């Protein structure tokens, strides 16, 4: 039995005839249309709301994001509103999503948009990637979903589709091997619809098959939240939000955990800009 290649040297691009591309697109659209997902950010093309949803969705489950997204944009309905808000208010609404640094990055991105772009979310990849918390994937997603532009990007569900469709006999597949196919097969006449369909197809594949993304070199299993440092950081932030002005000892008395680890995390969160310390007391920045 022939072994699957396990090196991660570049894979030669898979040559596809036009008929094969059309068949692939037809499959994606057919499966997606039979398994639609109703998500609140799909009801808008507003670049601000798309940006909010994409930053929320970074490594966070869709069902958890859906309700929080509605609450967040109700509280902060525009770039200007978010930029002007107190960080404590932003992080209070963000509670439950985890990864509070992303909430901070979103707030800073809004401030940068107001300062550098006249309050309008930029539409080019270079400008988007200049904003805090926005990398190549998020920039491409904003371009596609907000502006219907044929930007090339990849995320976990899209990755699953292309591995399942074109690389079933490979292990340790690098995104650089998938991106040429993402570009080649894209429905450039309707990128927003196409990418939504790709993601919905990826969800179906994960439900009906072993997760194809496990064959990607980029696949990471998220560690359990319970007992993790993420849980501790969330508890620390929650305590300081509820009781501004706590000393380190006060925080230790309110949060279960090792004293040294709690102090170390408070110091790190201060460095990240999530908290400030004034006269030995902690506040949200």
N, C-alpha and C positions, 0 to 999 in steps of 0.2 A: 504494500500500500504506500502510495507516494505521500511523503510528509508535506504538510503545509509549510511554505516558506515562513521563517520567523524573523528574518532580518528586517530592518526598516529602511533599506535603501529604496530610492524612488521606484515606483512601479510605472512601467510604460503606460501612457494614456490608452484607455480602451477605445479603439476606433469604432465609431457608430455611424451607420448609414442613416440617412434622413428618415427612412421608414422605421428604423429601430427607435429613433428619438421620438417620433410621433406615437409609436406604440407605448413607450415608457410614459409619455405625458398622458396618454389616454388612460393608462392604468392608474396613475396618480390621481387624476381628476375623478375617475369613477369611484375609487375607494373612498376618497375624501367626501364626495357628494353623498355617499351612502352612510358616512359616519361623521357628520358635521359636529363641530364644537361651537357652542354659543358662548363667546367670551366678550366681556364688556369693552375691551380695547379694540375689538374688531368692528365696533359700531361707529368708529370715528377715524378720521384721517388727520386729526389735529396733531401736529408734530410734538407739542408739549405732552399731550396724553400718551402718545406712542413712546416718547422718551421715558416717562414715568413707568409705564408698563414694562418696558424692556429692561430697565435697571432693576425693577422689582423681580423680574423673572430670572435673573442671573442666579442659577443654582437654587432656586426656590420653587416649590411645587405649585403648579398652575391653580389648583383648587384653593390653596391658601392665598394666592395673590388676588384672585378674582374679587372677593369681598373687600379686601384691603385697598385695592385699586379704587373702587367706587368711593370708599370713605375718604381716601387721600385726596382725590381730585375734587371732591365736594368741599373739603376743608381748604385746599389750596388750588383754586380753579385755573390759575394761570401761572406763567413763568414769573411775572411780577409779584404775584401773591406769595409764591414760594420763596423768592429771593428776599422779600421783606419780612418773612415770618421769623420768629425766634426758633433757634435750633431745638430748644427744649420742646416746643410745640410740634415740630416736625418729627422728632424722635418719639414723642408720645404716641402720635398716630402710627408711626412705623412699627411700634411694638407688636410682636407676633410674627413678623416676617423673618426676624433674625438678621445677621450680618448688618449691624447698625452702621458700619462704616459706609455701606452703600447709601443709606439714608443721608449721611453726612455728605457723601460725594454728590448725590442728586441735588441737595441744597446748594452746594458750592457751584455745581454746573449751572443752576438757575441764576446765581449771582453773576457768574461769568457771562452768561447770555445777556443779561441786562447791561452789564458794563461794557462788553466788547462787541455785542451784536445787536444792540438796540432793542433788546427784549424779544427778538425773533430767533427761534431755534434754527441754527444753520442747516443748510441742505447738502453741503459737500462733505465727502469723507474726511478730508484733511481738517476742516473746521470742526467737525463733530468730534474727531479723535483728539482735538486740542482741549476738550472739556473734561473735567474730573469724572472718573467712573465710566468713561466711554472708550471702549477699545474697538478693534476691527469688526467683531460680530455685531455689537450694539449699533455702531455707526451704519453698517450695511442694513441692519433691520430697520432703522429709522428711515433710511433712504427709500427702502422698498415699501414699507407699510404707511409712511406718512406722505411720501412724494411719488409713489408708484414708479420708482426708478429701478432699472435692472442691475442693482448692486449685487456683487457676488459675496455670499457669506455662508457660514455653516454653524449649526448648533446640534445638539444631541439627537433630535428627531430627524433632522435632515441627514445627519451622518448615518443614522440607522437605515434610511431609505437607500442611500447609495451603496453602502456595504452589502445590504441584502440583495440589491438588484445587480451589482456588478462585481463584487469581491467576496463571494461566499466561500471561496477556497483559500482565503488569505488570513493571516494573523498579523497583529501589530501594524495596522494600516495607519498611515500618517495622513493628516488632512490635506497636505500638499498633493497627495495622489487623488483625492476626491474633488478638490476645487476645480480642476479643469473640466470635470464632468458636470459639476454644478453649473458652470458657465455655459458649457456646450448644450445642455438640455433645457436651459431656462426658457420659459415662455415669456419672451421679452415684450409681448403685446400687453401683458397684464401681470406684472411681477408681484403685485400685492396678492392677487388671487392665487397665483402659482405658489408662492411661498407658504401661504396659509394651507393650501392643499398638501404640499410636501410635508408640513408638520403634522397635519391630521393623519396622513398616511403613515408617518413614522410612529405615531401613537398606536395605530391599529397593529402595525408590525410587532411592536413590543408586547402588545396584549396577546397576540396569536402565535408568536414564535419566541424562542430565547432571544434576549435583547441583542440585536446585531451589533450594537455599539461596543459590546464587550470585546470585539475583535479590533477595536481602535486603540492605538497607542495612547490616545488622549483620554481613554475611559478611566474614570476614577469613581470608586464607591465612596459615597459620603458617609462619614463616620456617624454613629448614632448621636442624636442631640442629648439624650439623657446621660448625665454624668460628664459631658464634654466641657472643654474650656469655653466653647460657644455659649453653653447654658450658663456658665458662671458669669461671663461678660454681660449676658443679657440680664441676669439677676442684679449685677452691680449697677448697671445703667438704670434699671427699674427702681432700685432703692434710692439713687441720687435724684432721679426725676421726681419721685414721691416726697423726698425729704431733702431739699437743697441745703447745702451747708454742713453735710456730715463730715466728720473727721474719719481718717482711716480706721480708727478703733470703732467708731460708730458703725461704719459699714460692715466691719467684721462681726459686730454683734447682731446685725440684721440679715446677713447672708451666710448660708452654710458653706463652709469651705476652709481650706488650709489658709492660715493667716498670711504666710509668706506669699502664697500664690495670689491671694486677693490683693495684697499690696503691689505685687509685681504687675498684675493686670490693671490696677488703677493707674499706675505709672505709665504703662503702655497706652492706655486710653487717653491719658493726658497728652502724650506725645502725638497721638493721632488727631487730636483736636476734638475728640468727643467730650472731654471734660476739661475744666480748668481748676486749679487749686489756688485758693486765696487764703493766706494765713492758716494753712493747714486744713482748710475746709474744701470739700469738693462740690462743684457745681457743674451742670451741663454748660458747655461753652456758649 
